[in-house]
Amino acid sequence: MPKLSGFTIFLLVVFILNATPIESISSQNLIEWKSYTIGMDAAKNNNKMIFLHFYAKWCGYCEKMEKESFQDDSIAEYLNDNFISIRVDIDEEQNIAEIYNVFALPTTYFFASSGEKLGPVPGYISKDRLLTMLKKV
């Protein structure tokens, strides 16, 4: 069996670390997203508030919100503890976007645990603003 030099082992480690996405080795707390139907049912059954987020894969501000706001541990933890989080891709579920009259992306709705619509927030929401909004709902 051939011996590996220290340099060869070093190169292998560097290669493995560069080939592994940071997200997969990170311990970040991620949001427990649900589909629309499952999320709405879960909210009713658990008497929880609803965080309903509309997005599209091609939307630049949606991507920015995903990377900056939704990857924040404090936001993920707060959403997971206090809300049922639902994410809807408007290209895949146009009928749901039409029900809520979603014309701009991203658009986020908040619902009380009673099911009462508290209103939409169109556009990008920074992580600081989002956390403040979540705590006020």
Secondary structure, 3 states (H helix, E strand, C coil): CCCCCHHHHHHHHHHHHHHCCHHHHCCCCCCCEECHHHHHHHHHHHCCEEEEEEECCCCHHHHHHHHHCCCCHHHHHHHHHHEEEEEEECCCCHHHHHHCCCCCCCEEEEECCCCCEEEEEECCCCHHHHHHHHHHC
